[in-house]
Amino acid sequence: MMQRTLNELRPGESATVRGLLPDNGRKIIRRLMDLGLTRGARVRCLFAAPSGEPRAYLIRGAVIALRREDAALVRAEGEEASA
């Protein structure tokens, strides 16, 4: 398994959240945690918009869309893609 950020997941890939990175005063960290992105949460990238942003993620049974800059704040341990 390799460490990376959530925005690096491709559609079909899953990962486990390992932590959140500083948001440089943007105050998005609390919102990400409220959405379920806490340590140990399993996340699956479902699909990306044609432009690549936003991406849809399955987190704790809910589908949420995240911008690339917000997904880049989530450290994750990824697993290989599944079909």
mmCIF file of the N, C-alpha and C atoms, coordinates in Angstrom:
data_MODEL
# 
_entry.id   MODEL 
# 
loop_
_atom_site.group_PDB 
_atom_site.id 
_atom_site.type_symbol 
_atom_site.label_atom_id 
_atom_site.label_alt_id 
_atom_site.label_comp_id 
_atom_site.label_asym_id 
_atom_site.label_entity_id 
_atom_site.label_seq_id 
_atom_site.pdbx_PDB_ins_code 
_atom_site.Cartn_x 
_atom_site.Cartn_y 
_atom_site.Cartn_z 
_atom_site.occupancy 
_atom_site.B_iso_or_equiv 
_atom_site.pdbx_formal_charge 
_atom_site.auth_seq_id 
_atom_site.auth_comp_id 
_atom_site.auth_asym_id 
_atom_site.auth_atom_id 
_atom_site.pdbx_PDB_model_num 
ATOM 1   N N  . MET A 1 1  ? 0.841   -1.181 0.000   1.00 0.00 ? 1  MET A N  1 
ATOM 2   C CA . MET A 1 1  ? 0.000   0.000  0.000   1.00 0.00 ? 1  MET A CA 1 
ATOM 3   C C  . MET A 1 1  ? 0.882   1.238  0.000   1.00 0.00 ? 1  MET A C  1 
ATOM 4   N N  . MET A 1 2  ? 0.379   2.281  -0.655  1.00 0.00 ? 2  MET A N  1 
ATOM 5   C CA . MET A 1 2  ? 1.182   3.489  -0.725  1.00 0.00 ? 2  MET A CA 1 
ATOM 6   C C  . MET A 1 2  ? 0.412   4.699  -0.206  1.00 0.00 ? 2  MET A C  1 
ATOM 7   N N  . GLN A 1 3  ? 1.155   5.625  0.382   1.00 0.00 ? 3  GLN A N  1 
ATOM 8   C CA . GLN A 1 3  ? 0.557   6.859  0.893   1.00 0.00 ? 3  GLN A CA 1 
ATOM 9   C C  . GLN A 1 3  ? 0.388   7.840  -0.256  1.00 0.00 ? 3  GLN A C  1 
ATOM 10  N N  . ARG A 1 4  ? -0.761  8.488  -0.287  1.00 0.00 ? 4  ARG A N  1 
ATOM 11  C CA . ARG A 1 4  ? -1.018  9.530  -1.259  1.00 0.00 ? 4  ARG A CA 1 
ATOM 12  C C  . ARG A 1 4  ? -2.196  10.354 -0.767  1.00 0.00 ? 4  ARG A C  1 
ATOM 13  N N  . THR A 1 5  ? -2.667  11.269 -1.581  1.00 0.00 ? 5  THR A N  1 
ATOM 14  C CA . THR A 1 5  ? -3.828  12.059 -1.187  1.00 0.00 ? 5  THR A CA 1 
ATOM 15  C C  . THR A 1 5  ? -5.036  11.596 -1.997  1.00 0.00 ? 5  THR A C  1 
ATOM 16  N N  . LEU A 1 6  ? -6.209  11.928 -1.492  1.00 0.00 ? 6  LEU A N  1 
ATOM 17  C CA . LEU A 1 6  ? -7.449  11.449 -2.084  1.00 0.00 ? 6  LEU A CA 1 
ATOM 18  C C  . LEU A 1 6  ? -7.595  11.875 -3.548  1.00 0.00 ? 6  LEU A C  1 
ATOM 19  N N  . ASN A 1 7  ? -7.107  13.053 -3.894  1.00 0.00 ? 7  ASN A N  1 
ATOM 20  C CA . ASN A 1 7  ? -7.249  13.515 -5.272  1.00 0.00 ? 7  ASN A CA 1 
ATOM 21  C C  . ASN A 1 7  ? -6.428  12.687 -6.262  1.00 0.00 ? 7  ASN A C  1 
ATOM 22  N N  . GLU A 1 8  ? -5.553  11.838 -5.764  1.00 0.00 ? 8  GLU A N  1 
ATOM 23  C CA . GLU A 1 8  ? -4.757  10.975 -6.639  1.00 0.00 ? 8  GLU A CA 1 
ATOM 24  C C  . GLU A 1 8  ? -5.450  9.656  -6.960  1.00 0.00 ? 8  GLU A C  1 
ATOM 25  N N  . LEU A 1 9  ? -6.560  9.365  -6.282  1.00 0.00 ? 9  LEU A N  1 
ATOM 26  C CA . LEU A 1 9  ? -7.305  8.136  -6.580  1.00 0.00 ? 9  LEU A CA 1 
ATOM 27  C C  . LEU A 1 9  ? -7.961  8.252  -7.944  1.00 0.00 ? 9  LEU A C  1 
ATOM 28  N N  . ARG A 1 10 ? -7.918  7.179  -8.696  1.00 0.00 ? 10 ARG A N  1 
ATOM 29  C CA . ARG A 1 10 ? -8.623  7.115  -9.977  1.00 0.00 ? 10 ARG A CA 1 
ATOM 30  C C  . ARG A 1 10 ? -9.958  6.431  -9.751  1.00 0.00 ? 10 ARG A C  1 
ATOM 31  N N  . PRO A 1 11 ? -10.914 6.680  -10.630 1.00 0.00 ? 11 PRO A N  1 
ATOM 32  C CA . PRO A 1 11 ? -12.206 5.997  -10.501 1.00 0.00 ? 11 PRO A CA 1 
ATOM 33  C C  . PRO A 1 11 ? -12.012 4.484  -10.366 1.00 0.00 ? 11 PRO A C  1 
ATOM 34  N N  . GLY A 1 12 ? -12.679 3.895  -9.380  1.00 0.00 ? 12 GLY A N  1 
ATOM 35  C CA . GLY A 1 12 ? -12.566 2.464  -9.112  1.00 0.00 ? 12 GLY A CA 1 
ATOM 36  C C  . GLY A 1 12 ? -11.587 2.124  -8.008  1.00 0.00 ? 12 GLY A C  1 
ATOM 37  N N  . GLU A 1 13 ? -10.716 3.060  -7.644  1.00 0.00 ? 13 GLU A N  1 
ATOM 38  C CA . GLU A 1 13 ? -9.743  2.805  -6.581  1.00 0.00 ? 13 GLU A CA 1 
ATOM 39  C C  . GLU A 1 13 ? -10.325 3.149  -5.218  1.00 0.00 ? 13 GLU A C  1 
ATOM 40  N N  . SER A 1 14 ? -9.850  2.435  -4.208  1.00 0.00 ? 14 SER A N  1 
ATOM 41  C CA . SER A 1 14 ? -10.268 2.659  -2.821  1.00 0.00 ? 14 SER A CA 1 
ATOM 42  C C  . SER A 1 14 ? -9.055  2.982  -1.969  1.00 0.00 ? 14 SER A C  1 
ATOM 43  N N  . ALA A 1 15 ? -9.317  3.609  -0.832  1.00 0.00 ? 15 ALA A N  1 
ATOM 44  C CA . ALA A 1 15 ? -8.240  3.946  0.095   1.00 0.00 ? 15 ALA A CA 1 
ATOM 45  C C  . ALA A 1 15 ? -8.816  4.070  1.495   1.00 0.00 ? 15 ALA A C  1 
ATOM 46  N N  . THR A 1 16 ? -7.927  4.105  2.463   1.00 0.00 ? 16 THR A N  1 
ATOM 47  C CA . THR A 1 16 ? -8.287  4.319  3.854   1.00 0.00 ? 16 THR A CA 1 
ATOM 48  C C  . THR A 1 16 ? -7.692  5.650  4.285   1.00 0.00 ? 16 THR A C  1 
ATOM 49  N N  . VAL A 1 17 ? -8.509  6.502  4.886   1.00 0.00 ? 17 VAL A N  1 
ATOM 50  C CA . VAL A 1 17 ? -8.050  7.816  5.336   1.00 0.00 ? 17 VAL A CA 1 
ATOM 51  C C  . VAL A 1 17 ? -7.047  7.642  6.472   1.00 0.00 ? 17 VAL A C  1 
ATOM 52  N N  . ARG A 1 18 ? -5.922  8.326  6.371   1.00 0.00 ? 18 ARG A N  1 
ATOM 53  C CA . ARG A 1 18 ? -4.879  8.275  7.397   1.00 0.00 ? 18 ARG A CA 1 
ATOM 54  C C  . ARG A 1 18 ? -4.739  9.595  8.135   1.00 0.00 ? 18 ARG A C  1 
ATOM 55  N N  . GLY A 1 19 ? -5.332  10.662 7.624   1.00 0.00 ? 19 GLY A N  1 
ATOM 56  C CA . GLY A 1 19 ? -5.267  11.955 8.299   1.00 0.00 ? 19 GLY A CA 1 
ATOM 57  C C  . GLY A 1 19 ? -5.565  13.080 7.336   1.00 0.00 ? 19 GLY A C  1 
ATOM 58  N N  . LEU A 1 20 ? -5.591  14.291 7.875   1.00 0.00 ? 20 LEU A N  1 
ATOM 59  C CA . LEU A 1 20 ? -5.852  15.476 7.073   1.00 0.00 ? 20 LEU A CA 1 
ATOM 60  C C  . LEU A 1 20 ? -4.655  16.411 7.151   1.00 0.00 ? 20 LEU A C  1 
ATOM 61  N N  . LEU A 1 21 ? -4.366  17.060 6.054   1.00 0.00 ? 21 LEU A N  1 
ATOM 62  C CA . LEU A 1 21 ? -3.254  17.998 5.979   1.00 0.00 ? 21 LEU A CA 1 
ATOM 63  C C  . LEU A 1 21 ? -3.736  19.403 6.319   1.00 0.00 ? 21 LEU A C  1 
ATOM 64  N N  . PRO A 1 22 ? -2.846  20.309 6.710   1.00 0.00 ? 22 PRO A N  1 
ATOM 65  C CA . PRO A 1 22 ? -3.247  21.694 7.005   1.00 0.00 ? 22 PRO A CA 1 
ATOM 66  C C  . PRO A 1 22 ? -3.886  22.340 5.778   1.00 0.00 ? 22 PRO A C  1 
ATOM 67  N N  . ASP A 1 23 ? -4.886  23.187 6.019   1.00 0.00 ? 23 ASP A N  1 
ATOM 68  C CA . ASP A 1 23 ? -5.597  23.806 4.896   1.00 0.00 ? 23 ASP A CA 1 
ATOM 69  C C  . ASP A 1 23 ? -5.234  25.280 4.693   1.00 0.00 ? 23 ASP A C  1 
ATOM 70  N N  . ASN A 1 24 ? -4.163  25.720 5.318   1.00 0.00 ? 24 ASN A N  1 
ATOM 71  C CA . ASN A 1 24 ? -3.672  27.086 5.146   1.00 0.00 ? 24 ASN A CA 1 
ATOM 72  C C  . ASN A 1 24 ? -4.749  28.143 5.376   1.00 0.00 ? 24 ASN A C  1 
ATOM 73  N N  . GLY A 1 25 ? -5.526  27.967 6.424   1.00 0.00 ? 25 GLY A N  1 
ATOM 74  C CA . GLY A 1 25 ? -6.516  28.955 6.802   1.00 0.00 ? 25 GLY A CA 1 
ATOM 75  C C  . GLY A 1 25 ? -7.829  28.923 6.043   1.00 0.00 ? 25 GLY A C  1 
ATOM 76  N N  . ARG A 1 26 ? -8.020  27.937 5.173   1.00 0.00 ? 26 ARG A N  1 
ATOM 77  C CA . ARG A 1 26 ? -9.252  27.881 4.365   1.00 0.00 ? 26 ARG A CA 1 
ATOM 78  C C  . ARG A 1 26 ? -10.451 27.369 5.166   1.00 0.00 ? 26 ARG A C  1 
ATOM 79  N N  . LYS A 1 27 ? -10.209 26.805 6.346   1.00 0.00 ? 27 LYS A N  1 
ATOM 80  C CA . LYS A 1 27 ? -11.265 26.319 7.245   1.00 0.00 ? 27 LYS A CA 1 
ATOM 81  C C  . LYS A 1 27 ? -12.149 25.238 6.619   1.00 0.00 ? 27 LYS A C  1 
ATOM 82  N N  . ILE A 1 28 ? -11.549 24.382 5.801   1.00 0.00 ? 28 ILE A N  1 
ATOM 83  C CA . ILE A 1 28 ? -12.301 23.291 5.177   1.00 0.00 ? 28 ILE A CA 1 
ATOM 84  C C  . ILE A 1 28 ? -12.138 21.983 5.958   1.00 0.00 ? 28 ILE A C  1 
ATOM 85  N N  . ILE A 1 29 ? -11.139 21.900 6.808   1.00 0.00 ? 29 ILE A N  1 
ATOM 86  C CA . ILE A 1 29 ? -10.849 20.655 7.530   1.00 0.00 ? 29 ILE A CA 1 
ATOM 87  C C  . ILE A 1 29 ? -12.052 20.183 8.344   1.00 0.00 ? 29 ILE A C  1 
ATOM 88  N N  . ARG A 1 30 ? -12.699 21.077 9.080   1.00 0.00 ? 30 ARG A N  1 
ATOM 89  C CA . ARG A 1 30 ? -13.859 20.691 9.886   1.00 0.00 ? 30 ARG A CA 1 
ATOM 90  C C  . ARG A 1 30 ? -14.957 20.139 8.988   1.00 0.00 ? 30 ARG A C  1 
ATOM 91  N N  . ARG A 1 31 ? -15.170 20.743 7.837   1.00 0.00 ? 31 ARG A N  1 
ATOM 92  C CA . ARG A 1 31 ? -16.208 20.276 6.906   1.00 0.00 ? 31 ARG A CA 1 
ATOM 93  C C  . ARG A 1 31 ? -15.871 18.885 6.385   1.00 0.00 ? 31 ARG A C  1 
ATOM 94  N N  . LEU A 1 32 ? -14.627 18.644 6.045   1.00 0.00 ? 32 LEU A N  1 
ATOM 95  C CA . LEU A 1 32 ? -14.222 17.319 5.574   1.00 0.00 ? 32 LEU A CA 1 
ATOM 96  C C  . LEU A 1 32 ? -14.468 16.274 6.655   1.00 0.00 ? 32 LEU A C  1 
ATOM 97  N N  . MET A 1 33 ? -14.169 16.613 7.892   1.00 0.00 ? 33 MET A N  1 
ATOM 98  C CA . MET A 1 33 ? -14.411 15.679 8.995   1.00 0.00 ? 33 MET A CA 1 
ATOM 99  C C  . MET A 1 33 ? -15.909 15.440 9.178   1.00 0.00 ? 33 MET A C  1 
ATOM 100 N N  . ASP A 1 34 ? -16.711 16.498 9.042   1.00 0.00 ? 34 ASP A N  1 
ATOM 101 C CA . ASP A 1 34 ? -18.166 16.356 9.147   1.00 0.00 ? 34 ASP A CA 1 
ATOM 102 C C  . ASP A 1 34 ? -18.721 15.437 8.056   1.00 0.00 ? 34 ASP A C  1 
ATOM 103 N N  . LEU A 1 35 ? -18.059 15.410 6.906   1.00 0.00 ? 35 LEU A N  1 
ATOM 104 C CA . LEU A 1 35 ? -18.475 14.553 5.799   1.00 0.00 ? 35 LEU A CA 1 
ATOM 105 C C  . LEU A 1 35 ? -18.055 13.098 6.002   1.00 0.00 ? 35 LEU A C  1 
ATOM 106 N N  . GLY A 1 36 ? -17.303 12.826 7.069   1.00 0.00 ? 36 GLY A N  1 
ATOM 107 C CA . GLY A 1 36 ? -16.905 11.455 7.370   1.00 0.00 ? 36 GLY A CA 1 
ATOM 108 C C  . GLY A 1 36 ? -15.471 11.126 7.039   1.00 0.00 ? 36 GLY A C  1 
ATOM 109 N N  . LEU A 1 37 ? -14.716 12.112 6.592   1.00 0.00 ? 37 LEU A N  1 
ATOM 110 C CA . LEU A 1 37 ? -13.319 11.867 6.247   1.00 0.00 ? 37 LEU A CA 1 
ATOM 111 C C  . LEU A 1 37 ? -12.451 11.949 7.502   1.00 0.00 ? 37 LEU A C  1 
ATOM 112 N N  . THR A 1 38 ? -12.541 10.904 8.299   1.00 0.00 ? 38 THR A N  1 
ATOM 113 C CA . THR A 1 38 ? -11.765 10.808 9.521   1.00 0.00 ? 38 THR A CA 1 
ATOM 114 C C  . THR A 1 38 ? -10.864 9.578  9.438   1.00 0.00 ? 38 THR A C  1 
ATOM 115 N N  . ARG A 1 39 ? -9.859  9.543  10.270  1.00 0.00 ? 39 ARG A N  1 
ATOM 116 C CA . ARG A 1 39 ? -8.876  8.451  10.251  1.00 0.00 ? 39 ARG A CA 1 
ATOM 117 C C  . ARG A 1 39 ? -9.580  7.087  10.273  1.00 0.00 ? 39 ARG A C  1 
ATOM 118 N N  . GLY A 1 40 ? -9.198  6.234  9.352   1.00 0.00 ? 40 GLY A N  1 
ATOM 119 C CA . GLY A 1 40 ? -9.743  4.884  9.282   1.00 0.00 ? 40 GLY A CA 1 
ATOM 120 C C  . GLY A 1 40 ? -10.932 4.732  8.341   1.00 0.00 ? 40 GLY A C  1 
ATOM 121 N N  . ALA A 1 41 ? -11.506 5.829  7.878   1.00 0.00 ? 41 ALA A N  1 
ATOM 122 C CA . ALA A 1 41 ? -12.662 5.750  6.974   1.00 0.00 ? 41 ALA A CA 1 
ATOM 123 C C  . ALA A 1 41 ? -12.237 5.190  5.621   1.00 0.00 ? 41 ALA A C  1 
ATOM 124 N N  . ARG A 1 42 ? -13.064 4.312  5.070   1.00 0.00 ? 42 ARG A N  1 
ATOM 125 C CA . ARG A 1 42 ? -12.807 3.753  3.729   1.00 0.00 ? 42 ARG A CA 1 
ATOM 126 C C  . ARG A 1 42 ? -13.456 4.666  2.705   1.00 0.00 ? 42 ARG A C  1 
ATOM 127 N N  . VAL A 1 43 ? -12.728 4.954  1.652   1.00 0.00 ? 43 VAL A N  1 
ATOM 128 C CA . VAL A 1 43 ? -13.201 5.850  0.596   1.00 0.00 ? 43 VAL A CA 1 
ATOM 129 C C  . VAL A 1 43 ? -12.995 5.172  -0.741  1.00 0.00 ? 43 VAL A C  1 
ATOM 130 N N  . ARG A 1 44 ? -13.975 5.305  -1.629  1.00 0.00 ? 44 ARG A N  1 
ATOM 131 C CA . ARG A 1 44 ? -13.855 4.776  -2.988  1.00 0.00 ? 44 ARG A CA 1 
ATOM 132 C C  . ARG A 1 44 ? -14.152 5.897  -3.968  1.00 0.00 ? 44 ARG A C  1 
ATOM 133 N N  . CYS A 1 45 ? -13.272 6.102  -4.932  1.00 0.00 ? 45 CYS A N  1 
ATOM 134 C CA . CYS A 1 45 ? -13.505 7.092  -5.978  1.00 0.00 ? 45 CYS A CA 1 
ATOM 135 C C  . CYS A 1 45 ? -14.456 6.459  -6.995  1.00 0.00 ? 45 CYS A C  1 
ATOM 136 N N  . LEU A 1 46 ? -15.618 7.062  -7.168  1.00 0.00 ? 46 LEU A N  1 
ATOM 137 C CA . LEU A 1 46 ? -16.616 6.495  -8.076  1.00 0.00 ? 46 LEU A CA 1 
ATOM 138 C C  . LEU A 1 46 ? -16.433 6.981  -9.508  1.00 0.00 ? 46 LEU A C  1 
ATOM 139 N N  . PHE A 1 47 ? -16.327 8.280  -9.694  1.00 0.00 ? 47 PHE A N  1 
ATOM 140 C CA . PHE A 1 47 ? -16.129 8.819  -11.034 1.00 0.00 ? 47 PHE A CA 1 
ATOM 141 C C  . PHE A 1 47 ? -15.680 10.268 -10.950 1.00 0.00 ? 47 PHE A C  1 
ATOM 142 N N  . ALA A 1 48 ? -15.200 10.763 -12.085 1.00 0.00 ? 48 ALA A N  1 
ATOM 143 C CA . ALA A 1 48 ? -14.768 12.152 -12.188 1.00 0.00 ? 48 ALA A CA 1 
ATOM 144 C C  . ALA A 1 48 ? -15.565 12.816 -13.303 1.00 0.00 ? 48 ALA A C  1 
ATOM 145 N N  . ALA A 1 49 ? -15.813 14.094 -13.147 1.00 0.00 ? 49 ALA A N  1 
ATOM 146 C CA . ALA A 1 49 ? -16.466 14.860 -14.203 1.00 0.00 ? 49 ALA A CA 1 
ATOM 147 C C  . ALA A 1 49 ? -15.538 14.858 -15.425 1.00 0.00 ? 49 ALA A C  1 
ATOM 148 N N  . PRO A 1 50 ? -16.070 15.103 -16.611 1.00 0.00 ? 50 PRO A N  1 
ATOM 149 C CA . PRO A 1 50 ? -15.225 15.110 -17.814 1.00 0.00 ? 50 PRO A CA 1 
ATOM 150 C C  . PRO A 1 50 ? -14.010 16.034 -17.701 1.00 0.00 ? 50 PRO A C  1 
ATOM 151 N N  . SER A 1 51 ? -14.136 17.119 -16.964 1.00 0.00 ? 51 SER A N  1 
ATOM 152 C CA . SER A 1 51 ? -13.010 18.040 -16.779 1.00 0.00 ? 51 SER A CA 1 
ATOM 153 C C  . SER A 1 51 ? -12.033 17.527 -15.716 1.00 0.00 ? 51 SER A C  1 
ATOM 154 N N  . GLY A 1 52 ? -12.429 16.432 -15.015 1.00 0.00 ? 52 GLY A N  1 
ATOM 155 C CA . GLY A 1 52 ? -11.593 15.883 -13.957 1.00 0.00 ? 52 GLY A CA 1 
ATOM 156 C C  . GLY A 1 52 ? -11.967 16.406 -12.582 1.00 0.00 ? 52 GLY A C  1 
ATOM 157 N N  . GLU A 1 53 ? -12.856 17.389 -12.543 1.00 0.00 ? 53 GLU A N  1 
ATOM 158 C CA . GLU A 1 53 ? -13.249 17.990 -11.275 1.00 0.00 ? 53 GLU A CA 1 
ATOM 159 C C  . GLU A 1 53 ? -14.695 18.435 -11.350 1.00 0.00 ? 53 GLU A C  1 
ATOM 160 N N  . PRO A 1 54 ? -15.533 18.172 -10.348 1.00 0.00 ? 54 PRO A N  1 
ATOM 161 C CA . PRO A 1 54 ? -15.195 17.458 -9.122  1.00 0.00 ? 54 PRO A CA 1 
ATOM 162 C C  . PRO A 1 54 ? -15.173 15.952 -9.350  1.00 0.00 ? 54 PRO A C  1 
ATOM 163 N N  . ARG A 1 55 ? -14.776 15.244 -8.336  1.00 0.00 ? 55 ARG A N  1 
ATOM 164 C CA . ARG A 1 55 ? -14.811 13.785 -8.328  1.00 0.00 ? 55 ARG A CA 1 
ATOM 165 C C  . ARG A 1 55 ? -15.822 13.337 -7.292  1.00 0.00 ? 55 ARG A C  1 
ATOM 166 N N  . ALA A 1 56 ? -16.477 12.217 -7.560  1.00 0.00 ? 56 ALA A N  1 
ATOM 167 C CA . ALA A 1 56 ? -17.454 11.664 -6.618  1.00 0.00 ? 56 ALA A CA 1 
ATOM 168 C C  . ALA A 1 56 ? -16.789 10.544 -5.836  1.00 0.00 ? 56 ALA A C  1 
ATOM 169 N N  . TYR A 1 57 ? -16.985 10.559 -4.524  1.00 0.00 ? 57 TYR A N  1 
ATOM 170 C CA . TYR A 1 57 ? -16.408 9.565  -3.626  1.00 0.00 ? 57 TYR A CA 1 
ATOM 171 C C  . TYR A 1 57 ? -17.510 8.938  -2.793  1.00 0.00 ? 57 TYR A C  1 
ATOM 172 N N  . LEU A 1 58 ? -17.379 7.642  -2.536  1.00 0.00 ? 58 LEU A N  1 
ATOM 173 C CA . LEU A 1 58 ? -18.279 6.944  -1.628  1.00 0.00 ? 58 LEU A CA 1 
ATOM 174 C C  . LEU A 1 58 ? -17.585 6.897  -0.274  1.00 0.00 ? 58 LEU A C  1 
ATOM 175 N N  . ILE A 1 59 ? -18.207 7.541  0.711   1.00 0.00 ? 59 ILE A N  1 
ATOM 176 C CA . ILE A 1 59 ? -17.632 7.640  2.048   1.00 0.00 ? 59 ILE A CA 1 
ATOM 177 C C  . ILE A 1 59 ? -18.708 7.290  3.063   1.00 0.00 ? 59 ILE A C  1 
ATOM 178 N N  . ARG A 1 60 ? -18.492 6.225  3.833   1.00 0.00 ? 60 ARG A N  1 
ATOM 179 C CA . ARG A 1 60 ? -19.434 5.813  4.876   1.00 0.00 ? 60 ARG A CA 1 
ATOM 180 C C  . ARG A 1 60 ? -20.877 5.728  4.369   1.00 0.00 ? 60 ARG A C  1 
ATOM 181 N N  . GLY A 1 61 ? -21.041 5.184  3.159   1.00 0.00 ? 61 GLY A N  1 
ATOM 182 C CA . GLY A 1 61 ? -22.372 4.972  2.605   1.00 0.00 ? 61 GLY A CA 1 
ATOM 183 C C  . GLY A 1 61 ? -22.978 6.169  1.887   1.00 0.00 ? 61 GLY A C  1 
ATOM 184 N N  . ALA A 1 62 ? -22.299 7.290  1.865   1.00 0.00 ? 62 ALA A N  1 
ATOM 185 C CA . ALA A 1 62 ? -22.803 8.488  1.185   1.00 0.00 ? 62 ALA A CA 1 
ATOM 186 C C  . ALA A 1 62 ? -21.884 8.851  0.025   1.00 0.00 ? 62 ALA A C  1 
ATOM 187 N N  . VAL A 1 63 ? -22.468 9.363  -1.032  1.00 0.00 ? 63 VAL A N  1 
ATOM 188 C CA . VAL A 1 63 ? -21.686 9.827  -2.170  1.00 0.00 ? 63 VAL A CA 1 
ATOM 189 C C  . VAL A 1 63 ? -21.520 11.339 -2.041  1.00 0.00 ? 63 VAL A C  1 
ATOM 190 N N  . ILE A 1 64 ? -20.275 11.800 -2.074  1.00 0.00 ? 64 ILE A N  1 
ATOM 191 C CA . ILE A 1 64 ? -20.014 13.231 -1.999  1.00 0.00 ? 64 ILE A CA 1 
ATOM 192 C C  . ILE A 1 64 ? -19.091 13.630 -3.148  1.00 0.00 ? 64 ILE A C  1 
ATOM 193 N N  . ALA A 1 65 ? -19.189 14.881 -3.552  1.00 0.00 ? 65 ALA A N  1 
ATOM 194 C CA . ALA A 1 65 ? -18.317 15.421 -4.597  1.00 0.00 ? 65 ALA A CA 1 
ATOM 195 C C  . ALA A 1 65 ? -17.323 16.360 -3.933  1.00 0.00 ? 65 ALA A C  1 
ATOM 196 N N  . LEU A 1 66 ? -16.065 16.230 -4.322  1.00 0.00 ? 66 LEU A N  1 
ATOM 197 C CA . LEU A 1 66 ? -15.019 17.092 -3.779  1.00 0.00 ? 66 LEU A CA 1 
ATOM 198 C C  . LEU A 1 66 ? -14.217 17.724 -4.900  1.00 0.00 ? 66 LEU A C  1 
ATOM 199 N N  . ARG A 1 67 ? -13.850 18.974 -4.701  1.00 0.00 ? 67 ARG A N  1 
ATOM 200 C CA . ARG A 1 67 ? -12.927 19.637 -5.622  1.00 0.00 ? 67 ARG A CA 1 
ATOM 201 C C  . ARG A 1 67 ? -11.532 19.060 -5.397  1.00 0.00 ? 67 ARG A C  1 
ATOM 202 N N  . ARG A 1 68 ? -10.715 19.153 -6.407  1.00 0.00 ? 68 ARG A N  1 
ATOM 203 C CA . ARG A 1 68 ? -9.345  18.631 -6.343  1.00 0.00 ? 68 ARG A CA 1 
ATOM 204 C C  . ARG A 1 68 ? -8.570  19.228 -5.165  1.00 0.00 ? 68 ARG A C  1 
ATOM 205 N N  . GLU A 1 69 ? -8.692  20.531 -4.956  1.00 0.00 ? 69 GLU A N  1 
ATOM 206 C CA . GLU A 1 69 ? -7.930  21.185 -3.881  1.00 0.00 ? 69 GLU A CA 1 
ATOM 207 C C  . GLU A 1 69 ? -8.358  20.703 -2.498  1.00 0.00 ? 69 GLU A C  1 
ATOM 208 N N  . ASP A 1 70 ? -9.623  20.343 -2.336  1.00 0.00 ? 70 ASP A N  1 
ATOM 209 C CA . ASP A 1 70 ? -10.089 19.833 -1.045  1.00 0.00 ? 70 ASP A CA 1 
ATOM 210 C C  . ASP A 1 70 ? -9.685  18.376 -0.856  1.00 0.00 ? 70 ASP A C  1 
ATOM 211 N N  . ALA A 1 71 ? -9.801  17.569 -1.900  1.00 0.00 ? 71 ALA A N  1 
ATOM 212 C CA . ALA A 1 71 ? -9.408  16.159 -1.828  1.00 0.00 ? 71 ALA A CA 1 
ATOM 213 C C  . ALA A 1 71 ? -7.904  16.026 -1.576  1.00 0.00 ? 71 ALA A C  1 
ATOM 214 N N  . ALA A 1 72 ? -7.128  17.023 -1.990  1.00 0.00 ? 72 ALA A N  1 
ATOM 215 C CA . ALA A 1 72 ? -5.676  16.987 -1.795  1.00 0.00 ? 72 ALA A CA 1 
ATOM 216 C C  . ALA A 1 72 ? -5.286  17.138 -0.329  1.00 0.00 ? 72 ALA A C  1 
ATOM 217 N N  . LEU A 1 73 ? -6.233  17.502 0.531   1.00 0.00 ? 73 LEU A N  1 
ATOM 218 C CA . LEU A 1 73 ? -5.946  17.661 1.959   1.00 0.00 ? 73 LEU A CA 1 
ATOM 219 C C  . LEU A 1 73 ? -6.112  16.358 2.739   1.00 0.00 ? 73 LEU A C  1 
ATOM 220 N N  . VAL A 1 74 ? -6.600  15.323 2.073   1.00 0.00 ? 74 VAL A N  1 
ATOM 221 C CA . VAL A 1 74 ? -6.884  14.053 2.747   1.00 0.00 ? 74 VAL A CA 1 
ATOM 222 C C  . VAL A 1 74 ? -5.776  13.050 2.431   1.00 0.00 ? 74 VAL A C  1 
ATOM 223 N N  . ARG A 1 75 ? -4.987  12.705 3.458   1.00 0.00 ? 75 ARG A N  1 
ATOM 224 C CA . ARG A 1 75 ? -3.945  11.683 3.294   1.00 0.00 ? 75 ARG A CA 1 
ATOM 225 C C  . ARG A 1 75 ? -4.617  10.320 3.345   1.00 0.00 ? 75 ARG A C  1 
ATOM 226 N N  . ALA A 1 76 ? -4.250  9.467  2.411   1.00 0.00 ? 76 ALA A N  1 
ATOM 227 C CA . ALA A 1 76 ? -4.891  8.145  2.350   1.00 0.00 ? 76 ALA A CA 1 
ATOM 228 C C  . ALA A 1 76 ? -3.856  7.085  2.009   1.00 0.00 ? 76 ALA A C  1 
ATOM 229 N N  . GLU A 1 77 ? -4.179  5.876  2.404   1.00 0.00 ? 77 GLU A N  1 
ATOM 230 C CA . GLU A 1 77 ? -3.388  4.714  2.058   1.00 0.00 ? 77 GLU A CA 1 
ATOM 231 C C  . GLU A 1 77 ? -4.208  3.963  1.045   1.00 0.00 ? 77 GLU A C  1 
ATOM 232 N N  . GLY A 1 78 ? -3.727  3.928  -0.189  1.00 0.00 ? 78 GLY A N  1 
ATOM 233 C CA . GLY A 1 78 ? -4.513  3.357  -1.272  1.00 0.00 ? 78 GLY A CA 1 
ATOM 234 C C  . GLY A 1 78 ? -4.245  1.894  -1.529  1.00 0.00 ? 78 GLY A C  1 
ATOM 235 N N  . GLU A 1 79 ? -5.242  1.274  -2.127  1.00 0.00 ? 79 GLU A N  1 
ATOM 236 C CA . GLU A 1 79 ? -5.132  -0.089 -2.588  1.00 0.00 ? 79 GLU A CA 1 
ATOM 237 C C  . GLU A 1 79 ? -5.237  -0.088 -4.101  1.00 0.00 ? 79 GLU A C  1 
ATOM 238 N N  . GLU A 1 80 ? -4.910  -1.191 -4.709  1.00 0.00 ? 80 GLU A N  1 
ATOM 239 C CA . GLU A 1 80 ? -4.956  -1.282 -6.157  1.00 0.00 ? 80 GLU A CA 1 
ATOM 240 C C  . GLU A 1 80 ? -6.381  -1.118 -6.663  1.00 0.00 ? 80 GLU A C  1 
ATOM 241 N N  . ALA A 1 81 ? -6.489  -0.682 -7.914  1.00 0.00 ? 81 ALA A N  1 
ATOM 242 C CA . ALA A 1 81 ? -7.799  -0.483 -8.532  1.00 0.00 ? 81 ALA A CA 1 
ATOM 243 C C  . ALA A 1 81 ? -8.540  -1.795 -8.677  1.00 0.00 ? 81 ALA A C  1 
ATOM 244 N N  . SER A 1 82 ? -9.847  -1.726 -8.545  1.00 0.00 ? 82 SER A N  1 
ATOM 245 C CA . SER A 1 82 ? -10.677 -2.899 -8.797  1.00 0.00 ? 82 SER A CA 1 
ATOM 246 C C  . SER A 1 82 ? -11.648 -2.565 -9.901  1.00 0.00 ? 82 SER A C  1 
ATOM 247 N N  . ALA A 1 83 ? -11.967 -3.538 -10.720 1.00 0.00 ? 83 ALA A N  1 
ATOM 248 C CA . ALA A 1 83 ? -12.770 -3.275 -11.915 1.00 0.00 ? 83 ALA A CA 1 
ATOM 249 C C  . ALA A 1 83 ? -14.168 -2.926 -11.637 1.00 0.00 ? 83 ALA A C  1 
# 
